[in-house]
Amino acid sequence: MSGCSTLSYPESPQYGESGFQNPRPPREMGFRESAKLWRDFLLGRKPAGTVPAASIPVLEVTPAQLEQAADGTVYRLGHSTVLLKLEGRYWLTDPVFSERASPVQWAGPQRFHPAPIAIADLPRLSAVVLSHDHYDHLDKAAIRALVEKTDVFLVPLGVGDRLVRWGVPAAKVRQLDWWDETAVAGVRFVATPSQHFSGRTPFDRNATLWSSWVIEGGGLRLFFSGDTGYFDGFREIGERYGPFDLTLLECGAYDRRWQDVHMLPAQTLQAHLDLRGEWMLPIHNSTFDLAFHEWHAPMETLTALAERSQVNMATPLIGQPVRLDQPMPVQRWWRMRE
């Protein structure tokens, strides 16, 4: 466990001899397949269209707008960063505000668009909710900037130890195992299973846990997937905590070679059905180039699948408010002229 923590979690059913583990081990790529994949990534051998040729439309989010927003309003700020207004308070998932999802800011996946609101302009946050420690979900600079305006950081096991090492006061950190729950300012949070992995270096793989989250407050019930492959856990979560008013489900950075840890679009749709969701809002796309598909393919493909299956799907522009008590017609904003 060097490079992350010397702590272990033998009391957790998810903790094994080599760290945290999934109930069903994901498929591992062979040496040749893995070597080719990294070669293509590092040498930029990607098909055309993985990065937008023109600016993505972004709506600015202002402090005044947030103050006036109705309870139950959701803002997608990019990738898997979502700002929620529930019980008159504000909650933020997987905050990534840096220019690159990378250990350094001179290399690595670069943002397609600016964040619609700066960290300095965010309101007081009752909680920041983290799904796992990968760079496109856990931004060290953002965490440090958020410490003073955040009451609580809700995290899977082990991620909190990392935050404390970064300077977050231990009293502000709550670490949860799968199926653990807690409440903050009248909003209930449950850390639920996901099918993924963790690590920020070659030496700390699976040293911390990954999770999805159930969020209940203001008479609403939401599901936040974090990163995950499709697995039977969606059905169990739906049975225990559904139906959900909104599912925030990953659809992006997918590939058949790693579908055990990132869902394909049809699997995202099935996860929504398993969860018994009313509305689906796809996340984990349109901000970073992390796979080999065209940048707009996740939204285009999932929208078509949802319409065919008569599933309600919200497709807001980055920064556009979504009210959960009003219809949210599909907008194909990604079909811009390039």
Contacts in CASP RR format, 6 or more apart in sequence:
PFRMAT RR
TARGET T0000
AUTHOR 0000-0000-0000
METHOD contacts of the structure
MODEL  1
MSGCSTLSYPESPQYGESGFQNPRPPREMGFRESAKLWRDFLLGRKPAGT
VPAASIPVLEVTPAQLEQAADGTVYRLGHSTVLLKLEGRYWLTDPVFSER
ASPVQWAGPQRFHPAPIAIADLPRLSAVVLSHDHYDHLDKAAIRALVEKT
DVFLVPLGVGDRLVRWGVPAAKVRQLDWWDETAVAGVRFVATPSQHFSGR
TPFDRNATLWSSWVIEGGGLRLFFSGDTGYFDGFREIGERYGPFDLTLLE
CGAYDRRWQDVHMLPAQTLQAHLDLRGEWMLPIHNSTFDLAFHEWHAPME
TLTALAERSQVNMATPLIGQPVRLDQPMPVQRWWRMRE
1 7 0 8 1.000
1 8 0 8 1.000
1 19 0 8 1.000
1 204 0 8 1.000
1 207 0 8 1.000
2 203 0 8 1.000
2 204 0 8 1.000
3 201 0 8 1.000
3 203 0 8 1.000
3 204 0 8 1.000
3 207 0 8 1.000
4 161 0 8 1.000
4 162 0 8 1.000
4 199 0 8 1.000
4 200 0 8 1.000
4 201 0 8 1.000
4 203 0 8 1.000
4 204 0 8 1.000
4 207 0 8 1.000
4 208 0 8 1.000
5 158 0 8 1.000
5 161 0 8 1.000
5 162 0 8 1.000
5 204 0 8 1.000
5 207 0 8 1.000
5 208 0 8 1.000
7 158 0 8 1.000
7 161 0 8 1.000
8 15 0 8 1.000
8 19 0 8 1.000
9 15 0 8 1.000
9 20 0 8 1.000
9 157 0 8 1.000
9 158 0 8 1.000
9 177 0 8 1.000
9 209 0 8 1.000
12 20 0 8 1.000
12 157 0 8 1.000
12 177 0 8 1.000
12 209 0 8 1.000
13 177 0 8 1.000
13 178 0 8 1.000
14 20 0 8 1.000
14 21 0 8 1.000
14 157 0 8 1.000
14 177 0 8 1.000
14 178 0 8 1.000
14 209 0 8 1.000
15 21 0 8 1.000
15 157 0 8 1.000
18 206 0 8 1.000
19 206 0 8 1.000
19 207 0 8 1.000
20 157 0 8 1.000
20 198 0 8 1.000
20 206 0 8 1.000
20 207 0 8 1.000
20 208 0 8 1.000
20 209 0 8 1.000
20 210 0 8 1.000
21 206 0 8 1.000
22 195 0 8 1.000
22 196 0 8 1.000
22 197 0 8 1.000
22 231 0 8 1.000
23 193 0 8 1.000
23 195 0 8 1.000
23 231 0 8 1.000
24 195 0 8 1.000
24 231 0 8 1.000
26 195 0 8 1.000
26 197 0 8 1.000
26 229 0 8 1.000
26 258 0 8 1.000
26 260 0 8 1.000
26 261 0 8 1.000
27 260 0 8 1.000
29 37 0 8 1.000
29 257 0 8 1.000
29 258 0 8 1.000
33 257 0 8 1.000
37 257 0 8 1.000
39 45 0 8 1.000
40 46 0 8 1.000
40 292 0 8 1.000
46 289 0 8 1.000
46 292 0 8 1.000
47 292 0 8 1.000
47 294 0 8 1.000
49 294 0 8 1.000
49 295 0 8 1.000
50 289 0 8 1.000
50 291 0 8 1.000
50 292 0 8 1.000
50 293 0 8 1.000
50 294 0 8 1.000
50 295 0 8 1.000
51 112 0 8 1.000
51 289 0 8 1.000
51 295 0 8 1.000
52 112 0 8 1.000
52 295 0 8 1.000
52 296 0 8 1.000
52 336 0 8 1.000
52 338 0 8 1.000
53 338 0 8 1.000
54 336 0 8 1.000
54 337 0 8 1.000
54 338 0 8 1.000
55 113 0 8 1.000
56 112 0 8 1.000
56 113 0 8 1.000
56 286 0 8 1.000
56 318 0 8 1.000
56 334 0 8 1.000
56 336 0 8 1.000
57 317 0 8 1.000
57 318 0 8 1.000
57 333 0 8 1.000
57 336 0 8 1.000
58 113 0 8 1.000
58 114 0 8 1.000
58 116 0 8 1.000
58 317 0 8 1.000
58 318 0 8 1.000
58 319 0 8 1.000
59 116 0 8 1.000
59 317 0 8 1.000
59 318 0 8 1.000
59 319 0 8 1.000
59 320 0 8 1.000
60 116 0 8 1.000
60 117 0 8 1.000
60 319 0 8 1.000
61 75 0 8 1.000
61 77 0 8 1.000
61 83 0 8 1.000
61 116 0 8 1.000
61 117 0 8 1.000
61 121 0 8 1.000
61 319 0 8 1.000
61 321 0 8 1.000
62 117 0 8 1.000
62 121 0 8 1.000
63 121 0 8 1.000
63 123 0 8 1.000
65 321 0 8 1.000
66 83 0 8 1.000
66 85 0 8 1.000
66 90 0 8 1.000
66 123 0 8 1.000
67 123 0 8 1.000
69 85 0 8 1.000
69 321 0 8 1.000
70 85 0 8 1.000
70 323 0 8 1.000
70 325 0 8 1.000
71 85 0 8 1.000
71 86 0 8 1.000
71 87 0 8 1.000
71 88 0 8 1.000
71 218 0 8 1.000
72 84 0 8 1.000
72 85 0 8 1.000
72 86 0 8 1.000
72 218 0 8 1.000
72 220 0 8 1.000
72 323 0 8 1.000
72 324 0 8 1.000
72 325 0 8 1.000
73 84 0 8 1.000
73 85 0 8 1.000
73 321 0 8 1.000
73 322 0 8 1.000
73 323 0 8 1.000
73 324 0 8 1.000
74 82 0 8 1.000
74 83 0 8 1.000
74 84 0 8 1.000
74 85 0 8 1.000
74 246 0 8 1.000
74 248 0 8 1.000
74 281 0 8 1.000
74 321 0 8 1.000
74 322 0 8 1.000
74 323 0 8 1.000
74 324 0 8 1.000
75 82 0 8 1.000
75 83 0 8 1.000
75 84 0 8 1.000
75 116 0 8 1.000
75 319 0 8 1.000
75 320 0 8 1.000
75 321 0 8 1.000
75 322 0 8 1.000
76 82 0 8 1.000
76 281 0 8 1.000
76 283 0 8 1.000
76 316 0 8 1.000
76 318 0 8 1.000
76 319 0 8 1.000
76 320 0 8 1.000
76 322 0 8 1.000
77 83 0 8 1.000
77 115 0 8 1.000
77 116 0 8 1.000
77 117 0 8 1.000
77 318 0 8 1.000
77 319 0 8 1.000
78 96 0 8 1.000
78 113 0 8 1.000
78 115 0 8 1.000
78 116 0 8 1.000
78 283 0 8 1.000
78 286 0 8 1.000
78 287 0 8 1.000
78 318 0 8 1.000
78 319 0 8 1.000
79 94 0 8 1.000
79 96 0 8 1.000
79 101 0 8 1.000
79 136 0 8 1.000
79 137 0 8 1.000
79 283 0 8 1.000
79 284 0 8 1.000
79 285 0 8 1.000
79 286 0 8 1.000
79 287 0 8 1.000
79 288 0 8 1.000
80 93 0 8 1.000
80 94 0 8 1.000
80 96 0 8 1.000
80 131 0 8 1.000
80 136 0 8 1.000
80 137 0 8 1.000
80 226 0 8 1.000
80 227 0 8 1.000
80 248 0 8 1.000
80 250 0 8 1.000
80 283 0 8 1.000
80 284 0 8 1.000
81 92 0 8 1.000
81 93 0 8 1.000
81 94 0 8 1.000
81 95 0 8 1.000
81 96 0 8 1.000
81 97 0 8 1.000
81 115 0 8 1.000
82 92 0 8 1.000
82 93 0 8 1.000
82 94 0 8 1.000
82 224 0 8 1.000
82 248 0 8 1.000
82 283 0 8 1.000
83 90 0 8 1.000
83 91 0 8 1.000
83 92 0 8 1.000
83 117 0 8 1.000
83 122 0 8 1.000
84 90 0 8 1.000
84 91 0 8 1.000
84 92 0 8 1.000
84 93 0 8 1.000
84 215 0 8 1.000
84 222 0 8 1.000
85 91 0 8 1.000
86 187 0 8 1.000
86 215 0 8 1.000
86 217 0 8 1.000
86 218 0 8 1.000
86 220 0 8 1.000
87 185 0 8 1.000
87 186 0 8 1.000
87 187 0 8 1.000
87 217 0 8 1.000
87 218 0 8 1.000
89 124 0 8 1.000
89 126 0 8 1.000
89 185 0 8 1.000
89 187 0 8 1.000
90 122 0 8 1.000
90 123 0 8 1.000
90 124 0 8 1.000
90 125 0 8 1.000
90 126 0 8 1.000
91 125 0 8 1.000
91 126 0 8 1.000
91 127 0 8 1.000
91 128 0 8 1.000
91 129 0 8 1.000
91 187 0 8 1.000
91 215 0 8 1.000
92 122 0 8 1.000
92 125 0 8 1.000
92 127 0 8 1.000
92 128 0 8 1.000
92 129 0 8 1.000
92 146 0 8 1.000
92 150 0 8 1.000
93 128 0 8 1.000
93 129 0 8 1.000
93 130 0 8 1.000
93 131 0 8 1.000
93 213 0 8 1.000
93 224 0 8 1.000
93 226 0 8 1.000
93 248 0 8 1.000
94 129 0 8 1.000
94 130 0 8 1.000
94 131 0 8 1.000
94 137 0 8 1.000
94 138 0 8 1.000
94 226 0 8 1.000
95 119 0 8 1.000
95 128 0 8 1.000
95 139 0 8 1.000
95 142 0 8 1.000
95 143 0 8 1.000
95 146 0 8 1.000
96 136 0 8 1.000
96 137 0 8 1.000
96 138 0 8 1.000
96 139 0 8 1.000
96 142 0 8 1.000
96 287 0 8 1.000
97 115 0 8 1.000
97 118 0 8 1.000
97 119 0 8 1.000
97 139 0 8 1.000
97 141 0 8 1.000
97 142 0 8 1.000
97 145 0 8 1.000
98 105 0 8 1.000
98 139 0 8 1.000
98 141 0 8 1.000
98 142 0 8 1.000
99 105 0 8 1.000
99 110 0 8 1.000
99 111 0 8 1.000
100 106 0 8 1.000
100 107 0 8 1.000
100 108 0 8 1.000
100 109 0 8 1.000
100 110 0 8 1.000
100 111 0 8 1.000
101 108 0 8 1.000
101 109 0 8 1.000
101 135 0 8 1.000
101 136 0 8 1.000
101 139 0 8 1.000
101 288 0 8 1.000
101 290 0 8 1.000
102 108 0 8 1.000
102 109 0 8 1.000
102 135 0 8 1.000
103 135 0 8 1.000
103 200 0 8 1.000
109 136 0 8 1.000
109 288 0 8 1.000
109 289 0 8 1.000
109 290 0 8 1.000
110 288 0 8 1.000
110 289 0 8 1.000
111 287 0 8 1.000
111 288 0 8 1.000
112 286 0 8 1.000
112 287 0 8 1.000
112 288 0 8 1.000
112 289 0 8 1.000
112 295 0 8 1.000
113 286 0 8 1.000
113 287 0 8 1.000
113 318 0 8 1.000
116 318 0 8 1.000
116 319 0 8 1.000
117 319 0 8 1.000
119 142 0 8 1.000
119 145 0 8 1.000
119 146 0 8 1.000
120 145 0 8 1.000
122 146 0 8 1.000
122 149 0 8 1.000
123 149 0 8 1.000
124 149 0 8 1.000
124 151 0 8 1.000
125 146 0 8 1.000
125 149 0 8 1.000
125 150 0 8 1.000
125 151 0 8 1.000
126 151 0 8 1.000
126 152 0 8 1.000
126 184 0 8 1.000
126 185 0 8 1.000
126 187 0 8 1.000
127 150 0 8 1.000
127 151 0 8 1.000
127 152 0 8 1.000
127 153 0 8 1.000
127 154 0 8 1.000
127 184 0 8 1.000
127 185 0 8 1.000
127 187 0 8 1.000
127 189 0 8 1.000
128 143 0 8 1.000
128 146 0 8 1.000
128 150 0 8 1.000
128 152 0 8 1.000
128 153 0 8 1.000
128 154 0 8 1.000
129 154 0 8 1.000
129 155 0 8 1.000
129 189 0 8 1.000
129 213 0 8 1.000
129 215 0 8 1.000
129 224 0 8 1.000
130 137 0 8 1.000
130 138 0 8 1.000
130 153 0 8 1.000
130 154 0 8 1.000
130 155 0 8 1.000
130 156 0 8 1.000
130 159 0 8 1.000
131 137 0 8 1.000
131 156 0 8 1.000
131 194 0 8 1.000
131 210 0 8 1.000
131 211 0 8 1.000
131 212 0 8 1.000
131 213 0 8 1.000
131 224 0 8 1.000
131 225 0 8 1.000
131 226 0 8 1.000
131 227 0 8 1.000
132 138 0 8 1.000
132 156 0 8 1.000
132 159 0 8 1.000
132 194 0 8 1.000
132 196 0 8 1.000
132 198 0 8 1.000
132 208 0 8 1.000
132 209 0 8 1.000
132 210 0 8 1.000
132 211 0 8 1.000
132 226 0 8 1.000
132 227 0 8 1.000
133 159 0 8 1.000
133 162 0 8 1.000
133 198 0 8 1.000
133 199 0 8 1.000
133 200 0 8 1.000
133 208 0 8 1.000
133 210 0 8 1.000
134 198 0 8 1.000
134 199 0 8 1.000
134 200 0 8 1.000
134 227 0 8 1.000
135 200 0 8 1.000
136 288 0 8 1.000
136 290 0 8 1.000
137 226 0 8 1.000
137 227 0 8 1.000
138 159 0 8 1.000
138 162 0 8 1.000
138 200 0 8 1.000
140 166 0 8 1.000
143 153 0 8 1.000
143 163 0 8 1.000
143 166 0 8 1.000
143 168 0 8 1.000
144 166 0 8 1.000
144 167 0 8 1.000
147 167 0 8 1.000
147 168 0 8 1.000
147 169 0 8 1.000
147 172 0 8 1.000
150 172 0 8 1.000
151 172 0 8 1.000
151 184 0 8 1.000
151 185 0 8 1.000
152 172 0 8 1.000
152 173 0 8 1.000
152 174 0 8 1.000
152 184 0 8 1.000
153 160 0 8 1.000
153 163 0 8 1.000
153 168 0 8 1.000
153 172 0 8 1.000
153 173 0 8 1.000
153 174 0 8 1.000
154 174 0 8 1.000
154 176 0 8 1.000
154 182 0 8 1.000
154 184 0 8 1.000
154 189 0 8 1.000
154 191 0 8 1.000
154 213 0 8 1.000
155 163 0 8 1.000
155 173 0 8 1.000
155 174 0 8 1.000
155 175 0 8 1.000
155 176 0 8 1.000
156 175 0 8 1.000
156 176 0 8 1.000
156 177 0 8 1.000
156 191 0 8 1.000
156 208 0 8 1.000
156 209 0 8 1.000
156 210 0 8 1.000
156 211 0 8 1.000
157 175 0 8 1.000
157 176 0 8 1.000
157 177 0 8 1.000
157 208 0 8 1.000
157 209 0 8 1.000
158 175 0 8 1.000
158 207 0 8 1.000
158 208 0 8 1.000
158 209 0 8 1.000
159 175 0 8 1.000
159 198 0 8 1.000
159 208 0 8 1.000
159 209 0 8 1.000
160 168 0 8 1.000
160 173 0 8 1.000
160 175 0 8 1.000
160 208 0 8 1.000
161 175 0 8 1.000
161 208 0 8 1.000
162 208 0 8 1.000
163 173 0 8 1.000
164 170 0 8 1.000
164 173 0 8 1.000
174 182 0 8 1.000
176 182 0 8 1.000
176 189 0 8 1.000
176 191 0 8 1.000
176 211 0 8 1.000
177 191 0 8 1.000
177 209 0 8 1.000
178 191 0 8 1.000
178 192 0 8 1.000
178 193 0 8 1.000
178 209 0 8 1.000
178 211 0 8 1.000
179 190 0 8 1.000
179 191 0 8 1.000
179 192 0 8 1.000
179 193 0 8 1.000
180 190 0 8 1.000
180 191 0 8 1.000
181 188 0 8 1.000
181 189 0 8 1.000
181 190 0 8 1.000
181 191 0 8 1.000
181 214 0 8 1.000
182 188 0 8 1.000
182 189 0 8 1.000
183 189 0 8 1.000
186 217 0 8 1.000
187 215 0 8 1.000
187 216 0 8 1.000
187 217 0 8 1.000
187 218 0 8 1.000
188 214 0 8 1.000
188 215 0 8 1.000
188 216 0 8 1.000
188 217 0 8 1.000
189 213 0 8 1.000
189 214 0 8 1.000
189 215 0 8 1.000
189 216 0 8 1.000
190 213 0 8 1.000
190 214 0 8 1.000
190 241 0 8 1.000
191 211 0 8 1.000
191 212 0 8 1.000
191 213 0 8 1.000
192 211 0 8 1.000
192 212 0 8 1.000
192 213 0 8 1.000
192 214 0 8 1.000
192 223 0 8 1.000
192 237 0 8 1.000
192 241 0 8 1.000
193 211 0 8 1.000
193 212 0 8 1.000
193 231 0 8 1.000
193 233 0 8 1.000
193 236 0 8 1.000
193 237 0 8 1.000
194 210 0 8 1.000
194 211 0 8 1.000
194 212 0 8 1.000
194 225 0 8 1.000
194 226 0 8 1.000
194 227 0 8 1.000
194 228 0 8 1.000
194 229 0 8 1.000
194 231 0 8 1.000
195 228 0 8 1.000
195 229 0 8 1.000
195 230 0 8 1.000
195 231 0 8 1.000
195 260 0 8 1.000
195 261 0 8 1.000
196 210 0 8 1.000
196 226 0 8 1.000
196 227 0 8 1.000
196 228 0 8 1.000
196 229 0 8 1.000
196 261 0 8 1.000
197 205 0 8 1.000
197 206 0 8 1.000
197 210 0 8 1.000
197 261 0 8 1.000
198 204 0 8 1.000
198 205 0 8 1.000
198 206 0 8 1.000
198 207 0 8 1.000
198 208 0 8 1.000
198 209 0 8 1.000
198 210 0 8 1.000
199 205 0 8 1.000
199 206 0 8 1.000
199 207 0 8 1.000
199 208 0 8 1.000
210 226 0 8 1.000
210 227 0 8 1.000
210 228 0 8 1.000
211 226 0 8 1.000
212 223 0 8 1.000
212 224 0 8 1.000
212 225 0 8 1.000
212 226 0 8 1.000
212 228 0 8 1.000
212 237 0 8 1.000
213 223 0 8 1.000
213 224 0 8 1.000
213 226 0 8 1.000
214 221 0 8 1.000
214 222 0 8 1.000
214 223 0 8 1.000
214 237 0 8 1.000
214 241 0 8 1.000
215 221 0 8 1.000
215 222 0 8 1.000
215 223 0 8 1.000
215 224 0 8 1.000
216 222 0 8 1.000
216 241 0 8 1.000
220 245 0 8 1.000
220 246 0 8 1.000
220 324 0 8 1.000
221 241 0 8 1.000
221 242 0 8 1.000
221 243 0 8 1.000
221 244 0 8 1.000
221 245 0 8 1.000
222 244 0 8 1.000
222 245 0 8 1.000
222 246 0 8 1.000
222 247 0 8 1.000
222 248 0 8 1.000
223 237 0 8 1.000
223 241 0 8 1.000
223 244 0 8 1.000
223 246 0 8 1.000
223 247 0 8 1.000
223 248 0 8 1.000
223 249 0 8 1.000
223 275 0 8 1.000
223 277 0 8 1.000
224 248 0 8 1.000
225 247 0 8 1.000
225 248 0 8 1.000
225 249 0 8 1.000
225 250 0 8 1.000
225 271 0 8 1.000
225 283 0 8 1.000
226 250 0 8 1.000
226 283 0 8 1.000
226 284 0 8 1.000
227 250 0 8 1.000
227 261 0 8 1.000
227 262 0 8 1.000
227 284 0 8 1.000
228 250 0 8 1.000
228 261 0 8 1.000
228 262 0 8 1.000
228 263 0 8 1.000
228 271 0 8 1.000
229 259 0 8 1.000
229 260 0 8 1.000
229 261 0 8 1.000
229 262 0 8 1.000
229 263 0 8 1.000
229 267 0 8 1.000
230 259 0 8 1.000
230 263 0 8 1.000
230 264 0 8 1.000
230 267 0 8 1.000
230 268 0 8 1.000
230 270 0 8 1.000
230 271 0 8 1.000
233 274 0 8 1.000
234 270 0 8 1.000
234 271 0 8 1.000
234 274 0 8 1.000
234 275 0 8 1.000
235 274 0 8 1.000
237 274 0 8 1.000
237 275 0 8 1.000
238 244 0 8 1.000
238 274 0 8 1.000
238 275 0 8 1.000
238 276 0 8 1.000
242 275 0 8 1.000
242 276 0 8 1.000
242 277 0 8 1.000
243 275 0 8 1.000
243 276 0 8 1.000
243 277 0 8 1.000
243 278 0 8 1.000
244 275 0 8 1.000
244 276 0 8 1.000
244 277 0 8 1.000
244 278 0 8 1.000
245 277 0 8 1.000
245 278 0 8 1.000
245 279 0 8 1.000
245 324 0 8 1.000
246 277 0 8 1.000
246 278 0 8 1.000
246 279 0 8 1.000
246 280 0 8 1.000
246 281 0 8 1.000
246 314 0 8 1.000
246 324 0 8 1.000
247 271 0 8 1.000
247 272 0 8 1.000
247 275 0 8 1.000
247 277 0 8 1.000
247 279 0 8 1.000
247 280 0 8 1.000
247 281 0 8 1.000
248 281 0 8 1.000
248 283 0 8 1.000
249 263 0 8 1.000
249 268 0 8 1.000
249 271 0 8 1.000
249 272 0 8 1.000
249 280 0 8 1.000
249 281 0 8 1.000
249 282 0 8 1.000
249 283 0 8 1.000
250 262 0 8 1.000
250 263 0 8 1.000
250 268 0 8 1.000
250 282 0 8 1.000
250 283 0 8 1.000
250 284 0 8 1.000
251 263 0 8 1.000
251 265 0 8 1.000
251 268 0 8 1.000
251 282 0 8 1.000
251 283 0 8 1.000
251 284 0 8 1.000
251 285 0 8 1.000
251 298 0 8 1.000
251 299 0 8 1.000
251 302 0 8 1.000
252 262 0 8 1.000
252 282 0 8 1.000
252 284 0 8 1.000
252 285 0 8 1.000
252 290 0 8 1.000
252 291 0 8 1.000
252 293 0 8 1.000
252 298 0 8 1.000
253 262 0 8 1.000
253 284 0 8 1.000
253 285 0 8 1.000
253 288 0 8 1.000
253 290 0 8 1.000
253 291 0 8 1.000
254 262 0 8 1.000
254 263 0 8 1.000
254 264 0 8 1.000
254 265 0 8 1.000
254 291 0 8 1.000
254 293 0 8 1.000
254 298 0 8 1.000
255 262 0 8 1.000
255 291 0 8 1.000
255 292 0 8 1.000
255 293 0 8 1.000
256 264 0 8 1.000
259 267 0 8 1.000
262 284 0 8 1.000
262 291 0 8 1.000
263 271 0 8 1.000
265 298 0 8 1.000
265 301 0 8 1.000
265 302 0 8 1.000
265 305 0 8 1.000
266 305 0 8 1.000
268 280 0 8 1.000
268 282 0 8 1.000
268 302 0 8 1.000
269 280 0 8 1.000
269 302 0 8 1.000
269 305 0 8 1.000
269 306 0 8 1.000
269 309 0 8 1.000
269 311 0 8 1.000
272 280 0 8 1.000
272 311 0 8 1.000
273 309 0 8 1.000
273 311 0 8 1.000
278 312 0 8 1.000
279 312 0 8 1.000
279 313 0 8 1.000
279 314 0 8 1.000
279 324 0 8 1.000
279 328 0 8 1.000
280 306 0 8 1.000
280 311 0 8 1.000
280 312 0 8 1.000
280 313 0 8 1.000
280 314 0 8 1.000
281 313 0 8 1.000
281 314 0 8 1.000
281 315 0 8 1.000
281 316 0 8 1.000
281 322 0 8 1.000
282 298 0 8 1.000
282 299 0 8 1.000
282 302 0 8 1.000
282 313 0 8 1.000
282 315 0 8 1.000
284 298 0 8 1.000
285 295 0 8 1.000
285 298 0 8 1.000
285 299 0 8 1.000
286 295 0 8 1.000
286 296 0 8 1.000
286 298 0 8 1.000
286 299 0 8 1.000
286 318 0 8 1.000
286 334 0 8 1.000
287 318 0 8 1.000
289 295 0 8 1.000
295 334 0 8 1.000
296 334 0 8 1.000
296 335 0 8 1.000
299 315 0 8 1.000
299 332 0 8 1.000
299 334 0 8 1.000
300 332 0 8 1.000
300 334 0 8 1.000
300 335 0 8 1.000
302 313 0 8 1.000
303 313 0 8 1.000
303 315 0 8 1.000
303 330 0 8 1.000
303 332 0 8 1.000
305 311 0 8 1.000
306 312 0 8 1.000
306 313 0 8 1.000
307 313 0 8 1.000
307 330 0 8 1.000
312 328 0 8 1.000
313 330 0 8 1.000
314 322 0 8 1.000
314 328 0 8 1.000
314 330 0 8 1.000
315 328 0 8 1.000
315 330 0 8 1.000
315 331 0 8 1.000
315 332 0 8 1.000
315 333 0 8 1.000
316 322 0 8 1.000
316 328 0 8 1.000
316 331 0 8 1.000
317 331 0 8 1.000
317 333 0 8 1.000
322 328 0 8 1.000
END
